[in-house]
């Protein structure tokens, strides 16, 4: 079937390189790439992604009240490092 497709310049360049490397025609390369992409899409229908929660218990000795303090210290360290540049 003959059809017209508008490709982004970077996509066209990559397809031309691939065709040259495989010593295949541009048409054949486009067909192979499209078939590969469509096959991946069809095989990826495993169903919706499900998040499985688990208990996130902190290790003994971690003071939950000081977590914000740690975040502040890390943010200050990043700021000081960036200001030195």
PDB file of N, CA, C and O in Angstrom:
ATOM      1  N   UNK A   1       0.839  -1.172   0.000  1.00  0.00           N
ATOM      2  CA  UNK A   1       0.000   0.000   0.000  1.00  0.00           C
ATOM      3  C   UNK A   1       0.886   1.238   0.000  1.00  0.00           C
ATOM      4  O   UNK A   1       1.858   1.316   0.751  1.00  0.00           O
ATOM      5  N   UNK A   2       0.556   2.171  -0.817  1.00  0.00           N
ATOM      6  CA  UNK A   2       1.332   3.399  -0.914  1.00  0.00           C
ATOM      7  C   UNK A   2       0.651   4.461  -0.066  1.00  0.00           C
ATOM      8  O   UNK A   2      -0.561   4.655  -0.147  1.00  0.00           O
ATOM      9  N   UNK A   3       1.457   5.154   0.758  1.00  0.00           N
ATOM     10  CA  UNK A   3       0.933   6.234   1.595  1.00  0.00           C
ATOM     11  C   UNK A   3       2.019   7.276   1.806  1.00  0.00           C
ATOM     12  O   UNK A   3       3.196   7.024   1.545  1.00  0.00           O
ATOM     13  N   UNK A   4       1.620   8.439   2.277  1.00  0.00           N
ATOM     14  CA  UNK A   4       2.572   9.512   2.545  1.00  0.00           C
ATOM     15  C   UNK A   4       2.653   9.728   4.042  1.00  0.00           C
ATOM     16  O   UNK A   4       1.633   9.843   4.721  1.00  0.00           O
ATOM     17  N   UNK A   5       3.870   9.783   4.549  1.00  0.00           N
ATOM     18  CA  UNK A   5       4.105   9.999   5.977  1.00  0.00           C
ATOM     19  C   UNK A   5       5.109  11.130   6.117  1.00  0.00           C
ATOM     20  O   UNK A   5       6.114  11.168   5.406  1.00  0.00           O
ATOM     21  N   UNK A   6       4.838  12.046   7.028  1.00  0.00           N
ATOM     22  CA  UNK A   6       5.782  13.128   7.298  1.00  0.00           C
ATOM     23  C   UNK A   6       6.597  12.753   8.525  1.00  0.00           C
ATOM     24  O   UNK A   6       6.051  12.586   9.615  1.00  0.00           O
ATOM     25  N   UNK A   7       7.898  12.622   8.343  1.00  0.00           N
ATOM     26  CA  UNK A   7       8.792  12.235   9.437  1.00  0.00           C
ATOM     27  C   UNK A   7       9.545  13.454   9.944  1.00  0.00           C
ATOM     28  O   UNK A   7       9.881  14.357   9.178  1.00  0.00           O
ATOM     29  N   UNK A   8       9.802  13.466  11.236  1.00  0.00           N
ATOM     30  CA  UNK A   8      10.687  14.490  11.787  1.00  0.00           C
ATOM     31  C   UNK A   8      12.075  14.262  11.190  1.00  0.00           C
ATOM     32  O   UNK A   8      12.450  13.118  10.930  1.00  0.00           O
ATOM     33  N   UNK A   9      12.836  15.322  10.971  1.00  0.00           N
ATOM     34  CA  UNK A   9      14.160  15.171  10.351  1.00  0.00           C
ATOM     35  C   UNK A   9      15.078  14.209  11.102  1.00  0.00           C
ATOM     36  O   UNK A   9      15.814  13.444  10.479  1.00  0.00           O
ATOM     37  N   UNK A  10      15.041  14.242  12.436  1.00  0.00           N
ATOM     38  CA  UNK A  10      15.917  13.342  13.191  1.00  0.00           C
ATOM     39  C   UNK A  10      15.502  11.881  13.027  1.00  0.00           C
ATOM     40  O   UNK A  10      16.354  10.993  13.002  1.00  0.00           O
ATOM     41  N   UNK A  11      14.198  11.629  12.914  1.00  0.00           N
ATOM     42  CA  UNK A  11      13.710  10.259  12.714  1.00  0.00           C
ATOM     43  C   UNK A  11      14.112   9.767  11.325  1.00  0.00           C
ATOM     44  O   UNK A  11      14.574   8.637  11.169  1.00  0.00           O
ATOM     45  N   UNK A  12      13.936  10.611  10.332  1.00  0.00           N
ATOM     46  CA  UNK A  12      14.310  10.233   8.964  1.00  0.00           C
ATOM     47  C   UNK A  12      15.801   9.924   8.873  1.00  0.00           C
ATOM     48  O   UNK A  12      16.206   8.967   8.214  1.00  0.00           O
ATOM     49  N   UNK A  13      16.611  10.742   9.539  1.00  0.00           N
ATOM     50  CA  UNK A  13      18.062  10.516   9.513  1.00  0.00           C
ATOM     51  C   UNK A  13      18.419   9.187  10.164  1.00  0.00           C
ATOM     52  O   UNK A  13      19.263   8.446   9.659  1.00  0.00           O
ATOM     53  N   UNK A  14      17.773   8.887  11.289  1.00  0.00           N
ATOM     54  CA  UNK A  14      18.059   7.613  11.963  1.00  0.00           C
ATOM     55  C   UNK A  14      17.633   6.431  11.105  1.00  0.00           C
ATOM     56  O   UNK A  14      18.334   5.421  11.040  1.00  0.00           O
ATOM     57  N   UNK A  15      16.486   6.556  10.445  1.00  0.00           N
ATOM     58  CA  UNK A  15      16.023   5.476   9.575  1.00  0.00           C
ATOM     59  C   UNK A  15      16.963   5.279   8.386  1.00  0.00           C
ATOM     60  O   UNK A  15      17.256   4.146   8.004  1.00  0.00           O
ATOM     61  N   UNK A  16      17.431   6.369   7.807  1.00  0.00           N
ATOM     62  CA  UNK A  16      18.368   6.268   6.680  1.00  0.00           C
ATOM     63  C   UNK A  16      19.666   5.599   7.105  1.00  0.00           C
ATOM     64  O   UNK A  16      20.209   4.766   6.379  1.00  0.00           O
ATOM     65  N   UNK A  17      20.167   5.969   8.296  1.00  0.00           N
ATOM     66  CA  UNK A  17      21.393   5.338   8.808  1.00  0.00           C
ATOM     67  C   UNK A  17      21.193   3.846   9.008  1.00  0.00           C
ATOM     68  O   UNK A  17      22.043   3.035   8.642  1.00  0.00           O
ATOM     69  N   UNK A  18      20.049   3.497   9.598  1.00  0.00           N
ATOM     70  CA  UNK A  18      19.750   2.089   9.850  1.00  0.00           C
ATOM     71  C   UNK A  18      19.638   1.320   8.536  1.00  0.00           C
ATOM     72  O   UNK A  18      20.159   0.211   8.416  1.00  0.00           O
ATOM     73  N   UNK A  19      18.967   1.903   7.563  1.00  0.00           N
ATOM     74  CA  UNK A  19      18.821   1.251   6.254  1.00  0.00           C
ATOM     75  C   UNK A  19      20.184   1.035   5.606  1.00  0.00           C
ATOM     76  O   UNK A  19      20.454  -0.025   5.041  1.00  0.00           O
ATOM     77  N   UNK A  20      21.035   2.045   5.693  1.00  0.00           N
ATOM     78  CA  UNK A  20      22.375   1.933   5.109  1.00  0.00           C
ATOM     79  C   UNK A  20      23.184   0.846   5.816  1.00  0.00           C
ATOM     80  O   UNK A  20      23.861   0.042   5.176  1.00  0.00           O
ATOM     81  N   UNK A  21      23.100   0.838   7.154  1.00  0.00           N
ATOM     82  CA  UNK A  21      23.856  -0.139   7.943  1.00  0.00           C
ATOM     83  C   UNK A  21      23.389  -1.563   7.650  1.00  0.00           C
ATOM     84  O   UNK A  21      24.206  -2.482   7.596  1.00  0.00           O
ATOM     85  N   UNK A  22      22.070  -1.754   7.458  1.00  0.00           N
ATOM     86  CA  UNK A  22      21.532  -3.089   7.198  1.00  0.00           C
ATOM     87  C   UNK A  22      21.540  -3.438   5.713  1.00  0.00           C
ATOM     88  O   UNK A  22      21.163  -4.541   5.318  1.00  0.00           O
ATOM     89  N   UNK A  23      21.982  -2.467   4.890  1.00  0.00           N
ATOM     90  CA  UNK A  23      21.974  -2.647   3.438  1.00  0.00           C
ATOM     91  C   UNK A  23      20.578  -3.024   2.952  1.00  0.00           C
ATOM     92  O   UNK A  23      20.406  -3.943   2.150  1.00  0.00           O
ATOM     93  N   UNK A  24      19.583  -2.290   3.458  1.00  0.00           N
ATOM     94  CA  UNK A  24      18.186  -2.523   3.101  1.00  0.00           C
ATOM     95  C   UNK A  24      17.614  -1.231   2.525  1.00  0.00           C
ATOM     96  O   UNK A  24      18.202  -0.157   2.658  1.00  0.00           O
ATOM     97  N   UNK A  25      16.471  -1.360   1.892  1.00  0.00           N
ATOM     98  CA  UNK A  25      15.826  -0.161   1.350  1.00  0.00           C
ATOM     99  C   UNK A  25      15.191   0.633   2.489  1.00  0.00           C
ATOM    100  O   UNK A  25      14.934   0.108   3.573  1.00  0.00           O
ATOM    101  N   UNK A  26      14.949   1.903   2.211  1.00  0.00           N
ATOM    102  CA  UNK A  26      14.310   2.773   3.201  1.00  0.00           C
ATOM    103  C   UNK A  26      12.920   2.232   3.534  1.00  0.00           C
ATOM    104  O   UNK A  26      12.522   2.200   4.698  1.00  0.00           O
ATOM    105  N   UNK A  27      12.184   1.808   2.503  1.00  0.00           N
ATOM    106  CA  UNK A  27      10.838   1.260   2.687  1.00  0.00           C
ATOM    107  C   UNK A  27      10.867   0.018   3.577  1.00  0.00           C
ATOM    108  O   UNK A  27      10.064  -0.112   4.502  1.00  0.00           O
ATOM    109  N   UNK A  28      11.784  -0.880   3.293  1.00  0.00           N
ATOM    110  CA  UNK A  28      11.895  -2.115   4.069  1.00  0.00           C
ATOM    111  C   UNK A  28      12.255  -1.800   5.522  1.00  0.00           C
ATOM    112  O   UNK A  28      11.731  -2.427   6.442  1.00  0.00           O
ATOM    113  N   UNK A  29      13.133  -0.845   5.723  1.00  0.00           N
ATOM    114  CA  UNK A  29      13.549  -0.464   7.076  1.00  0.00           C
ATOM    115  C   UNK A  29      12.386   0.126   7.856  1.00  0.00           C
ATOM    116  O   UNK A  29      12.187  -0.214   9.022  1.00  0.00           O
ATOM    117  N   UNK A  30      11.612   1.008   7.223  1.00  0.00           N
ATOM    118  CA  UNK A  30      10.447   1.588   7.899  1.00  0.00           C
ATOM    119  C   UNK A  30       9.463   0.490   8.292  1.00  0.00           C
ATOM    120  O   UNK A  30       8.959   0.483   9.415  1.00  0.00           O
ATOM    121  N   UNK A  31       9.187  -0.439   7.374  1.00  0.00           N
ATOM    122  CA  UNK A  31       8.259  -1.530   7.680  1.00  0.00           C
ATOM    123  C   UNK A  31       8.745  -2.372   8.855  1.00  0.00           C
ATOM    124  O   UNK A  31       7.957  -2.717   9.736  1.00  0.00           O
ATOM    125  N   UNK A  32      10.032  -2.707   8.878  1.00  0.00           N
ATOM    126  CA  UNK A  32      10.576  -3.524   9.969  1.00  0.00           C
ATOM    127  C   UNK A  32      10.487  -2.798  11.307  1.00  0.00           C
ATOM    128  O   UNK A  32      10.113  -3.391  12.319  1.00  0.00           O
ATOM    129  N   UNK A  33      10.832  -1.512  11.307  1.00  0.00           N
ATOM    130  CA  UNK A  33      10.802  -0.733  12.546  1.00  0.00           C
ATOM    131  C   UNK A  33       9.369  -0.603  13.059  1.00  0.00           C
ATOM    132  O   UNK A  33       9.122  -0.742  14.257  1.00  0.00           O
ATOM    133  N   UNK A  34       8.430  -0.336  12.156  1.00  0.00           N
ATOM    134  CA  UNK A  34       7.031  -0.224  12.566  1.00  0.00           C
ATOM    135  C   UNK A  34       6.498  -1.552  13.102  1.00  0.00           C
ATOM    136  O   UNK A  34       5.806  -1.577  14.120  1.00  0.00           O
ATOM    137  N   UNK A  35       6.814  -2.647  12.426  1.00  0.00           N
ATOM    138  CA  UNK A  35       6.359  -3.961  12.902  1.00  0.00           C
ATOM    139  C   UNK A  35       6.928  -4.288  14.280  1.00  0.00           C
ATOM    140  O   UNK A  35       6.227  -4.813  15.146  1.00  0.00           O
ATOM    141  N   UNK A  36       8.211  -3.969  14.470  1.00  0.00           N
ATOM    142  CA  UNK A  36       8.839  -4.206  15.770  1.00  0.00           C
ATOM    143  C   UNK A  36       8.140  -3.391  16.860  1.00  0.00           C
ATOM    144  O   UNK A  36       7.845  -3.908  17.937  1.00  0.00           O
ATOM    145  N   UNK A  37       7.881  -2.127  16.576  1.00  0.00           N
ATOM    146  CA  UNK A  37       7.213  -1.264  17.545  1.00  0.00           C
ATOM    147  C   UNK A  37       5.804  -1.726  17.854  1.00  0.00           C
ATOM    148  O   UNK A  37       5.385  -1.717  19.012  1.00  0.00           O
ATOM    149  N   UNK A  38       5.070  -2.130  16.828  1.00  0.00           N
ATOM    150  CA  UNK A  38       3.707  -2.613  17.047  1.00  0.00           C
ATOM    151  C   UNK A  38       3.701  -3.922  17.827  1.00  0.00           C
ATOM    152  O   UNK A  38       2.812  -4.144  18.650  1.00  0.00           O
ATOM    153  N   UNK A  39       4.670  -4.782  17.584  1.00  0.00           N
ATOM    154  CA  UNK A  39       4.760  -6.045  18.325  1.00  0.00           C
ATOM    155  C   UNK A  39       5.025  -5.786  19.798  1.00  0.00           C
ATOM    156  O   UNK A  39       4.456  -6.455  20.661  1.00  0.00           O
ATOM    157  N   UNK A  40       5.885  -4.818  20.089  1.00  0.00           N
ATOM    158  CA  UNK A  40       6.162  -4.477  21.484  1.00  0.00           C
ATOM    159  C   UNK A  40       4.919  -3.953  22.165  1.00  0.00           C
ATOM    160  O   UNK A  40       4.653  -4.279  23.322  1.00  0.00           O
ATOM    161  N   UNK A  41       4.152  -3.138  21.452  1.00  0.00           N
ATOM    162  CA  UNK A  41       2.937  -2.573  22.029  1.00  0.00           C
ATOM    163  C   UNK A  41       1.939  -3.674  22.363  1.00  0.00           C
ATOM    164  O   UNK A  41       1.314  -3.648  23.423  1.00  0.00           O
ATOM    165  N   UNK A  42       1.790  -4.641  21.460  1.00  0.00           N
ATOM    166  CA  UNK A  42       0.843  -5.729  21.677  1.00  0.00           C
ATOM    167  C   UNK A  42       1.289  -6.643  22.807  1.00  0.00           C
ATOM    168  O   UNK A  42       0.454  -7.132  23.568  1.00  0.00           O
ATOM    169  N   UNK A  43       2.578  -6.881  22.927  1.00  0.00           N
ATOM    170  CA  UNK A  43       3.070  -7.784  23.969  1.00  0.00           C
ATOM    171  C   UNK A  43       3.053  -7.126  25.339  1.00  0.00           C
ATOM    172  O   UNK A  43       3.166  -7.818  26.351  1.00  0.00           O
ATOM    173  N   UNK A  44       2.916  -5.814  25.396  1.00  0.00           N
ATOM    174  CA  UNK A  44       2.943  -5.105  26.669  1.00  0.00           C
ATOM    175  C   UNK A  44       1.592  -4.985  27.338  1.00  0.00           C
ATOM    176  O   UNK A  44       1.453  -4.220  28.292  1.00  0.00           O
ATOM    177  N   UNK A  45       0.589  -5.715  26.870  1.00  0.00           N
ATOM    178  CA  UNK A  45      -0.747  -5.618  27.454  1.00  0.00           C
ATOM    179  C   UNK A  45      -0.888  -6.596  28.617  1.00  0.00           C
ATOM    180  O   UNK A  45      -1.643  -7.565  28.533  1.00  0.00           O
ATOM    181  N   UNK A  46      -0.164  -6.338  29.693  1.00  0.00           N
ATOM    182  CA  UNK A  46      -0.214  -7.198  30.866  1.00  0.00           C
ATOM    183  C   UNK A  46      -1.302  -6.777  31.839  1.00  0.00           C
ATOM    184  O   UNK A  46      -1.553  -7.476  32.821  1.00  0.00           O
ATOM    185  N   UNK A  47      -1.941  -5.667  31.590  1.00  0.00           N
ATOM    186  CA  UNK A  47      -2.930  -5.147  32.519  1.00  0.00           C
ATOM    187  C   UNK A  47      -2.380  -3.925  33.221  1.00  0.00           C
ATOM    188  O   UNK A  47      -1.238  -3.526  32.995  1.00  0.00           O
ATOM    189  N   UNK A  48      -3.186  -3.342  34.061  1.00  0.00           N
ATOM    190  CA  UNK A  48      -2.751  -2.111  34.729  1.00  0.00           C
ATOM    191  C   UNK A  48      -1.642  -2.376  35.739  1.00  0.00           C
ATOM    192  O   UNK A  48      -1.557  -3.450  36.334  1.00  0.00           O
ATOM    193  N   UNK A  49      -0.800  -1.371  35.913  1.00  0.00           N
ATOM    194  CA  UNK A  49       0.271  -1.455  36.900  1.00  0.00           C
ATOM    195  C   UNK A  49      -0.340  -1.348  38.289  1.00  0.00           C
ATOM    196  O   UNK A  49      -1.161  -0.465  38.539  1.00  0.00           O
ATOM    197  N   UNK A  50       0.047  -2.226  39.183  1.00  0.00           N
ATOM    198  CA  UNK A  50      -0.500  -2.238  40.536  1.00  0.00           C
ATOM    199  C   UNK A  50       0.625  -1.973  41.527  1.00  0.00           C
ATOM    200  O   UNK A  50       1.666  -2.630  41.495  1.00  0.00           O
ATOM    201  N   UNK A  51       0.405  -1.008  42.403  1.00  0.00           N
ATOM    202  CA  UNK A  51       1.375  -0.706  43.453  1.00  0.00           C
ATOM    203  C   UNK A  51       1.063  -1.597  44.644  1.00  0.00           C
ATOM    204  O   UNK A  51      -0.062  -1.617  45.143  1.00  0.00           O
ATOM    205  N   UNK A  52       2.064  -2.328  45.089  1.00  0.00           N
ATOM    206  CA  UNK A  52       1.880  -3.195  46.242  1.00  0.00           C
ATOM    207  C   UNK A  52       2.529  -2.539  47.454  1.00  0.00           C
ATOM    208  O   UNK A  52       3.755  -2.508  47.563  1.00  0.00           O
ATOM    209  N   UNK A  53       1.715  -2.017  48.363  1.00  0.00           N
ATOM    210  CA  UNK A  53       2.276  -1.332  49.531  1.00  0.00           C
ATOM    211  C   UNK A  53       2.930  -2.318  50.498  1.00  0.00           C
ATOM    212  O   UNK A  53       2.550  -3.487  50.569  1.00  0.00           O
ATOM    213  N   UNK A  54       3.898  -1.833  51.222  1.00  0.00           N
ATOM    214  CA  UNK A  54       4.531  -2.633  52.263  1.00  0.00           C
ATOM    215  C   UNK A  54       4.812  -1.724  53.446  1.00  0.00           C
ATOM    216  O   UNK A  54       4.821  -0.500  53.315  1.00  0.00           O
ATOM    217  N   UNK A  55       5.036  -2.322  54.578  1.00  0.00           N
ATOM    218  CA  UNK A  55       5.274  -1.503  55.766  1.00  0.00           C
ATOM    219  C   UNK A  55       6.677  -0.919  55.690  1.00  0.00           C
ATOM    220  O   UNK A  55       7.663  -1.649  55.597  1.00  0.00           O
ATOM    221  N   UNK A  56       6.751   0.384  55.731  1.00  0.00           N
ATOM    222  CA  UNK A  56       8.033   1.077  55.650  1.00  0.00           C
ATOM    223  C   UNK A  56       8.501   1.466  57.039  1.00  0.00           C
ATOM    224  O   UNK A  56       8.393   2.622  57.446  1.00  0.00           O
ATOM    225  N   UNK A  57       9.011   0.504  57.747  1.00  0.00           N
ATOM    226  CA  UNK A  57       9.446   0.742  59.120  1.00  0.00           C
ATOM    227  C   UNK A  57      10.890   1.245  59.098  1.00  0.00           C
ATOM    228  O   UNK A  57      11.748   0.677  58.423  1.00  0.00           O
ATOM    229  N   UNK A  58      11.144   2.328  59.853  1.00  0.00           N
ATOM    230  CA  UNK A  58      12.500   2.851  59.957  1.00  0.00           C
ATOM    231  C   UNK A  58      13.327   1.965  60.876  1.00  0.00           C
ATOM    232  O   UNK A  58      12.802   1.298  61.768  1.00  0.00           O
ATOM    233  N   UNK A  59      14.605   1.975  60.642  1.00  0.00           N
ATOM    234  CA  UNK A  59      15.506   1.187  61.473  1.00  0.00           C
ATOM    235  C   UNK A  59      15.518   1.733  62.892  1.00  0.00           C
ATOM    236  O   UNK A  59      15.292   2.923  63.110  1.00  0.00           O
ATOM    237  N   UNK A  60      15.780   0.871  63.840  1.00  0.00           N
ATOM    238  CA  UNK A  60      15.868   1.352  65.222  1.00  0.00           C
ATOM    239  C   UNK A  60      16.972   2.402  65.343  1.00  0.00           C
ATOM    240  O   UNK A  60      18.036   2.266  64.740  1.00  0.00           O
ATOM    241  N   UNK A  61      16.714   3.434  66.117  1.00  0.00           N
ATOM    242  CA  UNK A  61      17.695   4.484  66.321  1.00  0.00           C
ATOM    243  C   UNK A  61      17.480   5.697  65.438  1.00  0.00           C
ATOM    244  O   UNK A  61      18.120   6.727  65.646  1.00  0.00           O
ATOM    245  N   UNK A  62      16.587   5.601  64.449  1.00  0.00           N
ATOM    246  CA  UNK A  62      16.284   6.751  63.590  1.00  0.00           C
ATOM    247  C   UNK A  62      15.227   7.589  64.300  1.00  0.00           C
ATOM    248  O   UNK A  62      14.140   7.105  64.614  1.00  0.00           O
ATOM    249  N   UNK A  63      15.563   8.847  64.547  1.00  0.00           N
ATOM    250  CA  UNK A  63      14.634   9.759  65.214  1.00  0.00           C
ATOM    251  C   UNK A  63      13.764  10.411  64.144  1.00  0.00           C
ATOM    252  O   UNK A  63      14.240  11.248  63.378  1.00  0.00           O
ATOM    253  N   UNK A  64      12.497  10.029  64.093  1.00  0.00           N
ATOM    254  CA  UNK A  64      11.596  10.539  63.069  1.00  0.00           C
ATOM    255  C   UNK A  64      11.413  12.046  63.170  1.00  0.00           C
ATOM    256  O   UNK A  64      11.113  12.702  62.173  1.00  0.00           O
ATOM    257  N   UNK A  65      11.591  12.595  64.356  1.00  0.00           N
ATOM    258  CA  UNK A  65      11.448  14.029  64.553  1.00  0.00           C
ATOM    259  C   UNK A  65      12.571  14.829  63.919  1.00  0.00           C
ATOM    260  O   UNK A  65      12.439  16.038  63.729  1.00  0.00           O
ATOM    261  N   UNK A  66      13.680  14.169  63.589  1.00  0.00           N
ATOM    262  CA  UNK A  66      14.829  14.887  63.031  1.00  0.00           C
ATOM    263  C   UNK A  66      14.970  14.721  61.516  1.00  0.00           C
ATOM    264  O   UNK A  66      15.964  15.161  60.940  1.00  0.00           O
ATOM    265  N   UNK A  67      13.999  14.098  60.874  1.00  0.00           N
ATOM    266  CA  UNK A  67      14.098  13.905  59.427  1.00  0.00           C
ATOM    267  C   UNK A  67      14.075  15.240  58.688  1.00  0.00           C
ATOM    268  O   UNK A  67      14.805  15.416  57.713  1.00  0.00           O
ATOM    269  N   UNK A  68      13.248  16.180  59.139  1.00  0.00           N
ATOM    270  CA  UNK A  68      13.227  17.501  58.504  1.00  0.00           C
ATOM    271  C   UNK A  68      14.551  18.217  58.696  1.00  0.00           C
ATOM    272  O   UNK A  68      15.004  18.939  57.808  1.00  0.00           O
ATOM    273  N   UNK A  69      15.169  18.023  59.845  1.00  0.00           N
ATOM    274  CA  UNK A  69      16.468  18.647  60.106  1.00  0.00           C
ATOM    275  C   UNK A  69      17.503  18.117  59.111  1.00  0.00           C
ATOM    276  O   UNK A  69      18.305  18.882  58.577  1.00  0.00           O
ATOM    277  N   UNK A  70      17.481  16.826  58.870  1.00  0.00           N
ATOM    278  CA  UNK A  70      18.398  16.225  57.903  1.00  0.00           C
ATOM    279  C   UNK A  70      18.152  16.784  56.502  1.00  0.00           C
ATOM    280  O   UNK A  70      19.099  17.103  55.783  1.00  0.00           O
ATOM    281  N   UNK A  71      16.887  16.903  56.120  1.00  0.00           N
ATOM    282  CA  UNK A  71      16.560  17.453  54.806  1.00  0.00           C
ATOM    283  C   UNK A  71      17.065  18.886  54.688  1.00  0.00           C
ATOM    284  O   UNK A  71      17.599  19.271  53.648  1.00  0.00           O
ATOM    285  N   UNK A  72      16.901  19.680  55.751  1.00  0.00           N
ATOM    286  CA  UNK A  72      17.392  21.063  55.745  1.00  0.00           C
ATOM    287  C   UNK A  72      18.906  21.113  55.601  1.00  0.00           C
ATOM    288  O   UNK A  72      19.433  21.932  54.848  1.00  0.00           O
ATOM    289  N   UNK A  73      19.604  20.245  56.315  1.00  0.00           N
ATOM    290  CA  UNK A  73      21.065  20.227  56.251  1.00  0.00           C
ATOM    291  C   UNK A  73      21.548  19.865  54.844  1.00  0.00           C
ATOM    292  O   UNK A  73      22.509  20.448  54.342  1.00  0.00           O
ATOM    293  N   UNK A  74      20.878  18.903  54.215  1.00  0.00           N
ATOM    294  CA  UNK A  74      21.253  18.514  52.855  1.00  0.00           C
ATOM    295  C   UNK A  74      20.980  19.643  51.865  1.00  0.00           C
ATOM    296  O   UNK A  74      21.766  19.876  50.947  1.00  0.00           O
ATOM    297  N   UNK A  75      19.863  20.343  52.056  1.00  0.00           N
ATOM    298  CA  UNK A  75      19.531  21.463  51.178  1.00  0.00           C
ATOM    299  C   UNK A  75      20.544  22.592  51.330  1.00  0.00           C
ATOM    300  O   UNK A  75      20.942  23.205  50.340  1.00  0.00           O
ATOM    301  N   UNK A  76      20.960  22.868  52.555  1.00  0.00           N
ATOM    302  CA  UNK A  76      21.958  23.913  52.808  1.00  0.00           C
ATOM    303  C   UNK A  76      23.290  23.531  52.170  1.00  0.00           C
ATOM    304  O   UNK A  76      23.958  24.369  51.566  1.00  0.00           O
ATOM    305  N   UNK A  77      23.671  22.265  52.307  1.00  0.00           N
ATOM    306  CA  UNK A  77      24.928  21.800  51.715  1.00  0.00           C
ATOM    307  C   UNK A  77      24.899  21.958  50.191  1.00  0.00           C
ATOM    308  O   UNK A  77      25.895  22.366  49.593  1.00  0.00           O
ATOM    309  N   UNK A  78      23.768  21.639  49.563  1.00  0.00           N
ATOM    310  CA  UNK A  78      23.638  21.817  48.113  1.00  0.00           C
ATOM    311  C   UNK A  78      23.736  23.285  47.728  1.00  0.00           C
ATOM    312  O   UNK A  78      24.389  23.632  46.744  1.00  0.00           O
ATOM    313  N   UNK A  79      23.086  24.150  48.509  1.00  0.00           N
ATOM    314  CA  UNK A  79      23.108  25.586  48.228  1.00  0.00           C
ATOM    315  C   UNK A  79      24.528  26.132  48.323  1.00  0.00           C
ATOM    316  O   UNK A  79      24.963  26.899  47.465  1.00  0.00           O
ATOM    317  N   UNK A  80      25.249  25.732  49.371  1.00  0.00           N
ATOM    318  CA  UNK A  80      26.624  26.201  49.557  1.00  0.00           C
ATOM    319  C   UNK A  80      27.498  25.724  48.403  1.00  0.00           C
ATOM    320  O   UNK A  80      28.323  26.482  47.893  1.00  0.00           O
ATOM    321  N   UNK A  81      27.323  24.484  47.995  1.00  0.00           N
ATOM    322  CA  UNK A  81      28.107  23.925  46.889  1.00  0.00           C
ATOM    323  C   UNK A  81      27.834  24.677  45.584  1.00  0.00           C
ATOM    324  O   UNK A  81      28.763  24.987  44.838  1.00  0.00           O
ATOM    325  N   UNK A  82      26.570  24.966  45.313  1.00  0.00           N
ATOM    326  CA  UNK A  82      26.218  25.684  44.084  1.00  0.00           C
ATOM    327  C   UNK A  82      26.718  27.122  44.108  1.00  0.00           C
ATOM    328  O   UNK A  82      27.111  27.657  43.071  1.00  0.00           O
ATOM    329  N   UNK A  83      26.709  27.749  45.271  1.00  0.00           N
ATOM    330  CA  UNK A  83      27.135  29.152  45.350  1.00  0.00           C
ATOM    331  C   UNK A  83      28.647  29.291  45.178  1.00  0.00           C
ATOM    332  O   UNK A  83      29.131  30.377  44.858  1.00  0.00           O
ATOM    333  N   UNK A  84      29.388  28.225  45.382  1.00  0.00           N
ATOM    334  CA  UNK A  84      30.850  28.252  45.205  1.00  0.00           C
ATOM    335  C   UNK A  84      31.242  28.172  43.739  1.00  0.00           C
ATOM    336  O   UNK A  84      32.375  28.500  43.386  1.00  0.00           O
ATOM    337  N   UNK A  85      30.342  27.751  42.894  1.00  0.00           N
ATOM    338  CA  UNK A  85      30.652  27.569  41.463  1.00  0.00           C
ATOM    339  C   UNK A  85      30.688  28.856  40.750  1.00  0.00           C
ATOM    340  O   UNK A  85      30.933  28.888  39.544  1.00  0.00           O
TER     341      UNK A  85
END
